Amino acid sequence: MPEHTGESRNEQLTRNVGELLQELRVAQAGVQILFGFLLSVVFTDRFHDASGFEKSLHLSAVALAVAATALLTAPAAWHRLLFRTGSRERILTVGNRLVLVGLVCLALAITSTVALIAKVVYGGIAMGVMAVLCLLIFGILWFVMPFRLHQRGDDQPTGPPE
Protein backbone atom coordinates (compact mmCIF):
# COMPACT_ATOMS: atom_id res chain seq x y z
CA MET A 1 0.00 0.00 0.00
CA PRO A 2 1.56 3.34 -1.03
CA GLU A 3 2.28 6.03 1.52
CA HIS A 4 0.08 9.13 1.32
CA THR A 5 2.01 11.89 3.05
CA GLY A 6 1.28 14.83 0.77
CA GLU A 7 4.93 14.86 -0.34
CA SER A 8 6.16 15.04 -3.90
CA ARG A 9 7.92 11.93 -5.19
CA ASN A 10 11.29 13.67 -4.80
CA GLU A 11 10.50 14.73 -1.22
CA GLN A 12 9.41 11.20 -0.39
CA LEU A 13 12.59 9.70 -1.88
CA THR A 14 14.72 12.22 0.01
CA ARG A 15 12.97 11.35 3.28
CA ASN A 16 13.22 7.61 2.60
CA VAL A 17 16.95 7.82 1.89
CA GLY A 18 17.41 9.81 5.11
CA GLU A 19 15.45 7.20 7.07
CA LEU A 20 17.50 4.37 5.54
CA LEU A 21 20.77 6.08 6.45
CA GLN A 22 19.54 6.76 10.00
CA GLU A 23 18.53 3.10 10.44
CA LEU A 24 21.95 2.01 9.23
CA ARG A 25 23.63 3.98 12.02
CA VAL A 26 22.04 1.63 14.55
CA ALA A 27 23.14 -1.54 12.75
CA GLN A 28 26.63 -0.20 12.03
CA ALA A 29 27.32 0.44 15.71
CA GLY A 30 26.57 -3.20 16.49
CA VAL A 31 28.80 -4.42 13.67
CA GLN A 32 31.67 -2.19 14.76
CA ILE A 33 31.55 -3.40 18.37
CA LEU A 34 31.35 -7.05 17.31
CA PHE A 35 34.11 -6.65 14.73
CA GLY A 36 36.43 -5.02 17.27
CA PHE A 37 35.81 -7.85 19.72
CA LEU A 38 36.46 -10.49 17.07
CA LEU A 39 39.69 -8.82 15.97
CA SER A 40 41.02 -8.57 19.51
CA VAL A 41 40.40 -12.25 20.28
CA VAL A 42 43.19 -13.48 18.00
CA PHE A 43 45.77 -11.59 20.03
CA THR A 44 45.04 -13.46 23.26
CA ASP A 45 47.11 -16.36 24.55
CA ARG A 46 44.03 -18.54 24.89
CA PHE A 47 43.17 -18.19 21.19
CA HIS A 48 46.43 -19.85 20.18
CA ASP A 49 45.39 -22.93 22.18
CA ALA A 50 41.96 -23.10 20.51
CA SER A 51 41.03 -26.12 18.41
CA GLY A 52 40.90 -25.97 14.65
CA PHE A 53 37.10 -26.00 14.80
CA GLU A 54 37.06 -23.04 17.20
CA LYS A 55 39.48 -21.10 15.01
CA SER A 56 37.35 -21.89 11.94
CA LEU A 57 34.19 -20.75 13.73
CA HIS A 58 35.97 -17.55 14.73
CA LEU A 59 37.14 -16.90 11.17
CA SER A 60 33.59 -17.52 9.93
CA ALA A 61 32.29 -14.95 12.41
CA VAL A 62 34.95 -12.48 11.24
CA ALA A 63 34.03 -13.08 7.58
CA LEU A 64 30.34 -12.58 8.35
CA ALA A 65 31.11 -9.38 10.26
CA VAL A 66 33.16 -8.12 7.30
CA ALA A 67 30.27 -8.93 4.93
CA ALA A 68 27.79 -7.21 7.27
CA THR A 69 30.04 -4.15 7.46
CA ALA A 70 30.35 -3.93 3.67
CA LEU A 71 26.64 -4.49 3.06
CA LEU A 72 25.45 -2.10 5.77
CA THR A 73 27.79 0.72 4.78
CA ALA A 74 27.26 0.45 1.02
CA PRO A 75 24.05 2.55 0.90
CA ALA A 76 25.80 5.40 2.75
CA ALA A 77 28.75 5.26 0.36
CA TRP A 78 26.42 5.13 -2.63
CA HIS A 79 24.44 8.09 -1.34
CA ARG A 80 27.63 10.10 -0.97
CA LEU A 81 28.96 9.08 -4.40
CA LEU A 82 25.65 9.51 -6.22
CA PHE A 83 24.49 12.61 -4.35
CA ARG A 84 22.39 14.84 -6.62
CA THR A 85 22.53 12.49 -9.60
CA GLY A 86 18.84 11.58 -9.49
CA SER A 87 19.63 8.05 -8.28
CA ARG A 88 17.70 8.12 -5.00
CA GLU A 89 15.11 5.58 -6.11
CA ARG A 90 17.80 3.11 -7.24
CA ILE A 91 19.79 3.66 -4.04
CA LEU A 92 16.65 2.86 -2.03
CA THR A 93 15.71 -0.22 -4.03
CA VAL A 94 19.14 -1.83 -4.09
CA GLY A 95 20.17 -0.41 -0.72
CA ASN A 96 17.16 -2.01 0.95
CA ARG A 97 18.17 -5.41 -0.41
CA LEU A 98 21.76 -4.92 0.72
CA VAL A 99 20.62 -3.94 4.20
CA LEU A 100 18.45 -7.05 4.50
CA VAL A 101 21.34 -9.30 3.45
CA GLY A 102 23.63 -7.32 5.76
CA LEU A 103 21.27 -7.89 8.69
CA VAL A 104 21.28 -11.62 7.96
CA CYS A 105 25.10 -11.56 7.95
CA LEU A 106 25.10 -9.59 11.21
CA ALA A 107 22.71 -12.06 12.85
CA LEU A 108 24.89 -14.97 11.69
CA ALA A 109 28.07 -13.23 12.86
CA ILE A 110 26.59 -12.63 16.31
CA THR A 111 25.24 -16.17 16.43
CA SER A 112 28.65 -17.59 15.46
CA THR A 113 30.36 -15.46 18.10
CA VAL A 114 27.95 -16.52 20.84
CA ALA A 115 28.27 -20.15 19.74
CA LEU A 116 32.06 -19.89 19.87
CA ILE A 117 31.97 -18.41 23.37
CA ALA A 118 29.57 -21.13 24.52
CA LYS A 119 31.81 -23.83 22.98
CA VAL A 120 34.95 -22.52 24.68
CA VAL A 121 33.29 -22.00 28.06
CA TYR A 122 30.82 -24.92 28.29
CA GLY A 123 31.35 -27.28 25.35
CA GLY A 124 29.59 -28.48 22.22
CA ILE A 125 26.08 -28.92 23.59
CA ALA A 126 26.00 -25.37 24.95
CA MET A 127 27.30 -24.16 21.58
CA GLY A 128 24.39 -25.82 19.77
CA VAL A 129 21.79 -24.59 22.25
CA MET A 130 23.05 -21.01 22.13
CA ALA A 131 23.29 -21.01 18.33
CA VAL A 132 19.69 -22.20 18.01
CA LEU A 133 18.47 -19.66 20.58
CA CYS A 134 20.28 -16.80 18.84
CA LEU A 135 18.93 -17.79 15.43
CA LEU A 136 15.42 -18.00 16.85
CA ILE A 137 15.67 -14.60 18.52
CA PHE A 138 16.98 -12.86 15.41
CA GLY A 139 14.70 -14.75 13.05
CA ILE A 140 11.57 -14.00 15.05
CA LEU A 141 12.32 -10.38 16.00
CA TRP A 142 13.91 -9.23 12.75
CA PHE A 143 11.97 -11.20 10.14
CA VAL A 144 8.90 -13.12 11.35
CA MET A 145 7.36 -10.35 13.46
CA PRO A 146 7.61 -7.62 10.79
CA PHE A 147 5.95 -9.91 8.23
CA ARG A 148 3.19 -10.78 10.70
CA LEU A 149 2.66 -7.11 11.55
CA HIS A 150 2.46 -6.31 7.85
CA GLN A 151 -0.13 -9.05 7.29
CA ARG A 152 -2.33 -7.58 10.03
CA GLY A 153 -2.70 -4.39 8.01
CA ASP A 154 -1.65 -0.78 8.26
CA ASP A 155 -4.84 0.46 9.92
CA GLN A 156 -4.04 -1.19 13.26
CA PRO A 157 -3.14 1.08 16.19
CA THR A 158 0.61 1.27 16.75
CA GLY A 159 0.65 2.46 20.34
CA PRO A 160 -0.21 0.68 23.57
CA PRO A 161 -3.88 0.08 24.32
CA GLU A 162 -5.56 2.87 26.25
Disulfide bonds with the S-S distance in Angstrom:
none
